[in-house]
Every structure is written in C-alpha cells, then in structure tokens.
Amino acid sequence: MSQEVDSDLVRRLAALLEETGLGELEYATNDWKIRVARPKTSPLLETNMNTSAATTHTPTPNKEELSPEHQNDQILKSPMVGTAYLTPDPSSPPFVKVGDKVGQGDTVMIIEAMKVMNPILAHRSGVVTEVLVKASEPVEFNQGLLIIV
C-alpha cells in the first residue's frame, strides 16, 4: 500500500538539516521512515536523495587531502555527521592535544548529533600528531579527525 509523501514534513526536516549543519537526517515511525540528506559529489548519491540543502561550511581536510606520509589506519575518522567538541565542556582542557599519548578506546573528543553527545574513542594506541578539526566545527561522516601514530 503506497502512502503519499508529506511534503510539509520534508520541508521541515530539510530546514532542520540546514539549521544544524548535519549531512543527513532520518525520521521514522512504526509504519514508515524518511531520510533527508545534503547532496554529495557522487552522482549515485545525488540520484538517491530525498531532498537537499545547501552546504554552509567548508569541511577540514579529509584523508584524500592529507599528506601521503599518513597511512589510512593512522587517521581517526568520524563515525557520524555532527559538531566536533574537543573539550568535555567550555571551561575544561581538551581531551587530547598534539604530542599526547592515547590508548585504544580513550575518549579523544565528542561529536554532537541531534543534541546527543557521542564520545569518540581512539581507534588505536599511539601519539596524537595532528588534530584535523577545530572546536565546534561541523564534521561529515568519514572525515579525518585526528592522526594517531
């Protein structure tokens, strides 16, 4: 049984996407779900979009733009779209800074997505050699966050 799309809901979700700077948003009930996402450079992704919103920020360098001496497994990548926070709260020091030793599973930053604070854990043990994002900066899925060697 086919249902008609609630265009008002799509517009409200697209506005929320624009307002929050998120890359995509999914809303579901028991009977249906809807996904609203920003367009990507891939033509395949563009053809699968429910709707789009203009990008309002310039993301920090992704793995393709990093210097070649960094191996892919050294780059901690964002598991989600959201806003990166380098400190647990505005008056605290950063979770990590360049030169810090971290263990696999240590919290290295927080990404806020849909008003939920998600701890981001080190994917490996090592030394932080570069922080690729700034505090309160929007991040995309799979974007490089830290380099740990």
C-alpha distance (Angstrom), angle and dihedral (degrees) to the residues before:
residue distance angle dihedral
M1 . . .
S2 3.81 . .
Q3 3.80 121.7 .
E4 3.78 126.0 -155.1
V5 3.81 114.9 -113.5
D6 3.81 114.9 -109.4
S7 3.82 98.6 -127.4
D8 3.82 91.5 -171.7
L9 3.83 89.7 58.1
V10 3.81 90.6 48.2
R11 3.83 90.3 51.7
R12 3.83 91.9 48.4
L13 3.81 91.5 49.0
A14 3.82 91.3 47.7
A15 3.82 89.2 50.8
L16 3.82 89.8 50.4
L17 3.80 89.2 49.6
E18 3.80 90.0 52.6
E19 3.81 93.3 44.5
T20 3.82 94.8 50.6
G21 3.81 97.9 38.0
L22 3.81 90.8 -129.6
G23 3.80 119.8 152.8
E24 3.78 95.6 -136.1
L25 3.77 141.3 -0.3
E26 3.80 131.4 -160.7
Y27 3.80 125.5 -162.7
A28 3.80 122.5 -173.3
T29 3.78 141.5 179.2
N30 3.80 128.5 -175.6
D31 3.81 90.3 -87.1
W32 3.82 105.8 37.0
K33 3.78 146.9 0.5
I34 3.78 135.2 -149.4
R35 3.82 129.1 -158.4
V36 3.79 123.0 -158.1
A37 3.82 118.3 -171.5
R38 3.79 142.0 171.0
P39 3.79 115.9 -111.4
K40 3.79 117.8 -96.6
T41 3.79 128.0 -157.1
S42 3.81 92.4 -103.3
P43 3.83 112.4 97.3
L44 3.82 88.7 -147.6
L45 3.79 91.6 58.5
E46 3.80 92.0 45.2
T47 3.78 92.1 56.2
N48 3.81 90.8 52.4
M49 3.81 97.2 51.3
N50 3.80 119.1 118.1
T51 3.82 90.1 -157.6
S52 3.78 137.3 -27.3
A53 3.78 141.8 -133.1
A54 3.79 128.9 -160.2
T55 3.80 117.5 -99.5
T56 3.80 110.9 -114.2
H57 3.79 101.4 -173.2
T58 3.76 140.6 49.3
P59 3.80 110.7 -122.4
T60 3.78 120.0 -133.1
P61 3.79 118.6 -106.9
N62 3.76 114.6 -57.4
K63 3.79 124.6 -150.4
E64 3.81 91.9 -85.3
E65 3.81 90.1 59.7
L66 3.81 96.3 46.4
S67 3.77 120.5 103.3
P68 3.80 113.1 -87.3
E69 3.83 94.6 -116.0
H70 3.81 89.1 75.9
Q71 3.77 113.0 88.5
N72 3.77 118.1 -142.4
D73 3.82 92.5 -115.0
Q74 3.83 90.6 57.2
I75 3.81 92.8 61.6
L76 3.80 117.2 87.5
K77 3.81 104.4 -146.8
S78 3.76 128.0 -156.8
P79 3.80 112.0 -101.4
M80 3.82 90.6 -157.7
V81 3.77 148.5 15.1
G82 3.80 115.6 -94.5
T83 3.79 145.2 89.2
A84 3.81 120.0 -49.1
Y85 3.78 120.0 -134.0
L86 3.79 118.5 -171.0
T87 3.83 95.0 -167.8
P88 3.80 131.7 50.8
D89 3.83 89.0 -124.9
P90 3.82 136.1 -6.3
S91 3.82 94.8 -93.1
S92 3.83 96.8 47.8
P93 3.81 129.3 87.6
P94 3.83 118.5 -106.1
F95 3.79 119.0 -79.6
V96 3.82 88.2 -121.6
K97 3.79 138.8 -2.0
V98 3.79 134.5 -168.4
G99 3.79 109.6 -65.1
D100 3.82 96.1 26.5
K101 3.80 119.1 130.3
V102 3.80 113.6 -130.0
G103 3.77 133.7 -172.4
Q104 3.76 124.8 -138.3
G105 3.80 106.6 -87.7
D106 3.84 96.0 25.3
T107 3.81 114.7 136.1
V108 3.81 107.3 -110.2
M109 3.83 100.6 170.5
I110 3.80 144.0 -21.6
I111 3.79 128.1 -111.4
E112 3.78 115.9 -157.7
A113 3.78 114.3 -149.1
M114 3.81 121.8 172.2
K115 3.82 91.1 -12.4
V116 3.83 91.6 -54.8
M117 3.82 117.9 121.2
N118 3.81 108.4 -138.9
P119 3.81 117.8 -167.3
I120 3.80 112.1 -134.0
L121 3.78 112.2 -144.9
A122 3.80 128.7 -152.7
H123 3.79 109.0 -100.6
R124 3.81 91.6 -150.6
S125 3.79 141.9 9.6
G126 3.77 118.1 -98.6
V127 3.79 144.8 85.9
V128 3.80 123.6 -47.6
T129 3.81 105.2 -122.0
E130 3.79 99.3 170.2
V131 3.81 139.1 14.3
L132 3.81 106.9 -149.6
V133 3.81 99.6 -170.2
K134 3.78 135.5 56.6
A135 3.79 126.5 -130.9
S136 3.82 114.3 -81.4
E137 3.80 91.3 9.2
P138 3.82 120.9 144.6
V139 3.80 112.4 -114.7
E140 3.78 131.9 -164.2
F141 3.79 129.8 -139.4
N142 3.82 111.7 -79.3
Q143 3.83 93.1 10.3
G144 3.80 115.1 145.5
L145 3.83 111.6 -102.9
L146 3.84 106.1 169.5
I147 3.76 139.5 -0.6
I148 3.79 114.3 -133.7
V149 3.82 118.3 -176.4
